[in-house]
Amino acid sequence: MWNVEQPFQALALTGGGYRGLFTARALQEMEDHIGEPIGRHFDLTYGTSIGGIIALAVAFEVPMSKVVQTFVDHGETIFPPKPTGKIAALASLAKRYKAPQYRADALREVITKLIDKDATLNDVKHAVGIPAVNVTEGHPQVFKSRHKKEWTRDWKFKAVDVALATSAAPTFFELAEVGGCLYADGGLFANAPDLLALHEAEHYFGVPCEAVRMLSVGTTTKSYSVAFSAGRQFGISEWMSDVRLFNVTISSQQQFVEQLMMHKLGARYLRLDHPPSNEQTADLGLDVATEAARKTLLALAAKATSDILGEKLGPYLSHVPQMQLVREG
């Protein structure tokens, strides 16, 4: 049984493409403040898509300063600059009808700058859960470290493959293969994995809801609305223009999850995010890794985190976890 005198503390990291640089920079601010890896202060970390990549870095105790610098240096390796002009934009959209827009091997190369290419989920230092969609078997799935003895399925999988599975966003990257099955981005069902982390604590570890505390970090999530001037007859072109479909999915998921988590946990749920201004929004995007995007995301993250480092984040950053990992070999 869980010692309810001490909170079960979870870290939940939202997906959001290159906007995950915000998440990594926020966690770097925390690590700079406490002088040690952030993973040492959470019983469980959940992350989806880019949040999943960062969650794995947390679990392996990769310094967040390294994660930030890697995303800064190699963002355009993953998301090369888009061609400008209407004709070029139409050509880019046409390409996505038949093939993914970006190269998964480029994403793999960047991930292996953070996590050893042969490291498995058995090698993590902290408990972690990574959502993805198993499109071979036709169901959502969460890859987990072995922080419960009975869980023997995932520990042998390579962490890099799991990272590619959770971030295999449709039309952006090819499907990922792990253990003989094909996977798509976990953001299709749990872009904000907060509820999954809460369910795991309650259902698998018997933690009462009142003993759960959670820090959730976003990716400059902003409500996404459609102007009446855009009309109502949306086809593929309209829904895929400026990744409208994905922005609607991410925004609505996050708002709904945040509302439910506030109902469930109240003051024991802390959401760290910073919606951009209208002008800043023009510089940001799921696959925008420009200098303007980098500067905006880094600045927003540093300000949003430094503002709450004391009273609000203090209890989270001083927590001593109870969760134990089971090792193989």
ChimeraX attribute file (.defattr): number of C-alpha atoms within 10 A of each C-alpha:
attribute: neighborCount
match mode: 1-to-1
recipient: residues
	/A:1	6
	/A:2	15
	/A:3	10
	/A:4	14
	/A:5	7
	/A:6	13
	/A:7	24
	/A:8	28
	/A:9	26
	/A:10	27
	/A:11	26
	/A:12	28
	/A:13	30
	/A:14	31
	/A:15	33
	/A:16	29
	/A:17	20
	/A:18	26
	/A:19	28
	/A:20	27
	/A:21	31
	/A:22	27
	/A:23	31
	/A:24	31
	/A:25	23
	/A:26	28
	/A:27	26
	/A:28	24
	/A:29	21
	/A:30	22
	/A:31	18
	/A:32	14
	/A:33	14
	/A:34	14
	/A:35	10
	/A:36	13
	/A:37	19
	/A:38	24
	/A:39	28
	/A:40	18
	/A:41	20
	/A:42	28
	/A:43	22
	/A:44	29
	/A:45	29
	/A:46	32
	/A:47	34
	/A:48	33
	/A:49	33
	/A:50	30
	/A:51	34
	/A:52	34
	/A:53	28
	/A:54	30
	/A:55	30
	/A:56	31
	/A:57	23
	/A:58	29
	/A:59	26
	/A:60	23
	/A:61	18
	/A:62	18
	/A:63	20
	/A:64	25
	/A:65	15
	/A:66	15
	/A:67	24
	/A:68	22
	/A:69	14
	/A:70	16
	/A:71	21
	/A:72	19
	/A:73	13
	/A:74	17
	/A:75	22
	/A:76	17
	/A:77	16
	/A:78	21
	/A:79	21
	/A:80	16
	/A:81	13
	/A:82	13
	/A:83	11
	/A:84	8
	/A:85	8
	/A:86	9
	/A:87	10
	/A:88	12
	/A:89	15
	/A:90	12
	/A:91	11
	/A:92	14
	/A:93	18
	/A:94	13
	/A:95	13
	/A:96	15
	/A:97	11
	/A:98	9
	/A:99	13
	/A:100	17
	/A:101	19
	/A:102	18
	/A:103	15
	/A:104	19
	/A:105	13
	/A:106	14
	/A:107	21
	/A:108	16
	/A:109	15
	/A:110	19
	/A:111	23
	/A:112	14
	/A:113	13
	/A:114	20
	/A:115	20
	/A:116	13
	/A:117	15
	/A:118	12
	/A:119	17
	/A:120	19
	/A:121	26
	/A:122	21
	/A:123	19
	/A:124	21
	/A:125	17
	/A:126	26
	/A:127	27
	/A:128	30
	/A:129	27
	/A:130	28
	/A:131	31
	/A:132	32
	/A:133	24
	/A:134	23
	/A:135	15
	/A:136	12
	/A:137	11
	/A:138	10
	/A:139	11
	/A:140	17
	/A:141	18
	/A:142	20
	/A:143	21
	/A:144	22
	/A:145	31
	/A:146	26
	/A:147	21
	/A:148	15
	/A:149	10
	/A:150	8
	/A:151	12
	/A:152	14
	/A:153	12
	/A:154	19
	/A:155	21
	/A:156	16
	/A:157	19
	/A:158	20
	/A:159	30
	/A:160	24
	/A:161	20
	/A:162	29
	/A:163	31
	/A:164	29
	/A:165	31
	/A:166	33
	/A:167	33
	/A:168	28
	/A:169	22
	/A:170	16
	/A:171	17
	/A:172	20
	/A:173	21
	/A:174	23
	/A:175	24
	/A:176	24
	/A:177	17
	/A:178	18
	/A:179	12
	/A:180	8
	/A:181	12
	/A:182	19
	/A:183	28
	/A:184	26
	/A:185	31
	/A:186	29
	/A:187	29
	/A:188	20
	/A:189	18
	/A:190	26
	/A:191	28
	/A:192	31
	/A:193	29
	/A:194	28
	/A:195	17
	/A:196	18
	/A:197	21
	/A:198	25
	/A:199	14
	/A:200	14
	/A:201	22
	/A:202	17
	/A:203	10
	/A:204	9
	/A:205	14
	/A:206	13
	/A:207	20
	/A:208	15
	/A:209	17
	/A:210	14
	/A:211	18
	/A:212	21
	/A:213	21
	/A:214	25
	/A:215	19
	/A:216	23
	/A:217	29
	/A:218	25
	/A:219	27
	/A:220	24
	/A:221	21
	/A:222	21
	/A:223	12
	/A:224	13
	/A:225	11
	/A:226	10
	/A:227	7
	/A:228	7
	/A:229	6
	/A:230	9
	/A:231	9
	/A:232	10
	/A:233	6
	/A:234	10
	/A:235	9
	/A:236	10
	/A:237	13
	/A:238	15
	/A:239	14
	/A:240	16
	/A:241	13
	/A:242	15
	/A:243	14
	/A:244	15
	/A:245	14
	/A:246	18
	/A:247	21
	/A:248	16
	/A:249	15
	/A:250	23
	/A:251	19
	/A:252	17
	/A:253	18
	/A:254	22
	/A:255	15
	/A:256	11
	/A:257	17
	/A:258	19
	/A:259	11
	/A:260	14
	/A:261	21
	/A:262	14
	/A:263	11
	/A:264	16
	/A:265	17
	/A:266	13
	/A:267	12
	/A:268	19
	/A:269	20
	/A:270	20
	/A:271	15
	/A:272	19
	/A:273	20
	/A:274	19
	/A:275	14
	/A:276	17
	/A:277	9
	/A:278	9
	/A:279	8
	/A:280	13
	/A:281	14
	/A:282	11
	/A:283	18
	/A:284	20
	/A:285	18
	/A:286	18
	/A:287	21
	/A:288	21
	/A:289	27
	/A:290	20
	/A:291	13
	/A:292	13
	/A:293	21
	/A:294	22
	/A:295	13
	/A:296	19
	/A:297	27
	/A:298	19
	/A:299	14
	/A:300	18
	/A:301	26
	/A:302	18
	/A:303	13
	/A:304	16
	/A:305	22
	/A:306	14
	/A:307	11
	/A:308	12
	/A:309	17
	/A:310	12
	/A:311	9
	/A:312	12
	/A:313	17
	/A:314	13
	/A:315	12
	/A:316	22
	/A:317	19
	/A:318	12
	/A:319	16
	/A:320	15
	/A:321	18
	/A:322	15
	/A:323	16
	/A:324	15
	/A:325	16
	/A:326	15
	/A:327	14
	/A:328	10
	/A:329	3
